[in-house]
Amino acid sequence: MLYWALVFLIVAIVAGVLGLPGVAALSADIAWILFIIGIILAVIFFIAGRRGPKL
C-alpha cells in the first residue's frame, strides 16, 4: 500500500514539474489516501499481532 502511495507521489511531482496541475493534484490526493490507509492498516496489524496467539 505504501509502495503505491510513493508511486502516485512521484507521478504527482513529475506532473507538477511538467505543468499539469490537474494530474498533479489528483495524483497527490490518491497518494495521500493510500498513505493514510496504509498507516491505519499497519497500526491495526501491529496491535493485533501483539495480543499473541489465541488458544
trRosetta pair geometry for C-beta under 8 A, 3 or more apart (Angstrom, degrees):
i j d omega theta_ij theta_ji phi_ij phi_ji
1 4 6.2 -55 -157 35 32 105
1 5 6.7 34 146 -19 64 105
1 34 5.8 -167 179 -178 81 89
1 37 6.0 -119 -173 100 138 98
1 38 3.6 177 109 -91 119 100
1 41 6.5 98 17 42 162 141
2 5 5.2 -48 -148 34 41 118
2 6 6.4 44 152 -20 67 101
2 34 7.5 158 -100 138 31 97
2 35 6.7 64 -120 -117 73 63
2 38 4.4 140 -60 176 77 162
3 6 5.8 -57 -156 35 31 110
3 7 6.5 33 147 -21 65 105
4 7 5.3 -47 -145 33 39 116
4 8 6.4 35 157 -14 68 103
4 34 5.3 -110 96 -170 100 157
5 8 6.1 -57 -148 40 29 105
5 9 6.3 34 151 -23 63 107
5 31 4.8 99 -163 -159 66 68
5 32 7.7 116 -147 -56 106 13
5 34 3.9 -164 -77 98 88 110
5 35 4.2 117 -150 -63 152 76
5 38 6.1 -98 -19 -1 137 142
6 9 5.5 -52 -146 34 32 115
6 10 6.5 33 155 -18 65 102
6 31 7.5 108 -62 -142 13 111
7 10 5.9 -56 -153 35 30 109
7 11 6.5 31 149 -18 64 106
7 31 7.9 -165 70 -101 52 99
8 11 5.3 -49 -145 37 37 115
8 12 6.3 43 152 -23 65 102
8 27 4.8 -169 -175 -171 82 81
8 28 7.5 174 141 -80 97 21
8 30 4.7 -118 -162 95 156 105
8 31 3.7 -164 95 -68 108 88
8 34 6.6 120 24 23 139 139
9 12 5.6 -51 -150 34 32 114
9 13 6.6 32 152 -19 64 103
9 27 7.4 165 -86 144 19 99
9 28 7.0 65 -116 -113 59 61
9 31 4.2 120 -60 -147 74 157
10 13 5.7 -51 -147 35 34 111
10 14 6.3 32 155 -15 66 106
11 14 5.9 -56 -146 40 30 108
11 15 6.1 29 156 -17 65 110
11 23 7.5 -98 152 156 98 101
11 27 4.4 -134 98 -149 104 149
11 31 8.0 179 48 -54 95 119
12 15 5.8 -56 -142 40 28 110
12 16 6.2 31 156 -21 63 107
12 23 7.7 -169 -113 128 53 70
12 24 4.8 91 -160 -156 69 63
12 25 7.7 117 -138 -48 107 12
12 27 3.7 -166 -69 97 83 111
12 28 4.1 109 -138 -59 155 76
12 31 6.1 -90 -11 -4 135 138
13 16 5.7 -55 -149 35 29 113
13 17 6.5 28 154 -18 64 105
13 24 7.6 102 -63 -135 14 102
14 17 5.8 -55 -149 35 32 110
14 18 6.3 21 155 -10 66 111
15 18 5.8 -61 -143 45 31 106
15 20 4.3 -77 -171 71 89 110
15 21 7.9 158 139 -79 100 14
15 23 4.1 -130 -154 101 148 108
15 24 4.0 -166 99 -68 108 77
15 27 6.0 133 19 16 142 141
16 19 7.8 48 180 -67 29 22
16 20 7.3 -92 -70 58 26 66
16 21 7.2 57 -114 -102 67 54
16 24 4.0 97 -63 -124 78 148
20 23 4.2 2 134 33 120 116
20 24 5.9 140 92 -23 73 91
21 24 5.5 -59 -141 40 32 114
21 25 6.0 32 162 -21 68 106
22 25 6.0 -55 -146 35 27 107
22 26 6.4 22 157 -13 63 109
23 26 5.9 -57 -145 40 30 109
23 27 6.1 26 158 -16 66 111
24 27 6.0 -58 -144 40 26 108
24 28 6.2 26 157 -19 63 110
25 28 5.8 -56 -146 37 28 111
25 29 6.4 29 155 -20 63 106
26 29 5.8 -55 -149 35 30 111
26 30 6.4 28 154 -16 65 106
27 30 5.7 -53 -146 38 33 110
27 31 6.2 35 154 -21 65 106
28 31 5.6 -52 -145 37 31 113
28 32 6.3 33 154 -21 64 105
29 32 5.7 -53 -148 34 31 111
29 33 6.4 29 155 -17 65 105
30 33 5.8 -55 -147 37 32 110
30 34 6.3 28 157 -14 66 109
31 34 5.9 -58 -146 41 29 108
31 35 6.2 33 155 -24 64 108
32 35 5.6 -54 -147 34 29 114
32 36 6.5 28 156 -18 64 105
33 36 5.9 -55 -149 36 30 109
33 37 6.4 27 154 -15 65 108
34 37 5.7 -55 -144 40 32 110
34 38 6.1 35 156 -21 65 108
35 38 5.7 -56 -148 37 28 113
35 39 6.4 26 156 -17 64 106
36 39 5.9 -55 -148 36 30 109
36 40 6.3 30 155 -18 65 107
37 40 5.8 -55 -146 37 31 111
37 41 6.3 28 157 -15 65 107
38 41 5.9 -56 -145 39 29 108
38 42 6.2 32 155 -22 64 107
39 42 5.6 -53 -146 35 31 114
39 43 6.5 30 156 -18 65 104
40 43 5.9 -55 -151 35 30 109
40 44 6.4 29 152 -18 65 107
41 44 5.6 -53 -145 37 34 112
41 45 6.2 28 159 -13 68 107
42 45 6.0 -58 -144 41 28 105
42 46 6.1 32 154 -23 63 109
43 46 5.6 -55 -146 35 30 114
43 47 6.3 26 158 -15 65 106
44 47 6.0 -58 -149 39 28 106
44 48 6.1 23 156 -15 65 112
45 48 5.6 -54 -137 43 32 110
45 49 5.9 34 160 -22 65 110
46 49 6.0 -59 -146 36 24 110
46 50 6.7 24 156 -23 60 107
47 50 6.0 -57 -152 28 31 111
47 51 7.5 41 152 -33 60 96
48 51 6.2 -44 -165 9 37 115
51 54 7.9 8 122 -60 116 80
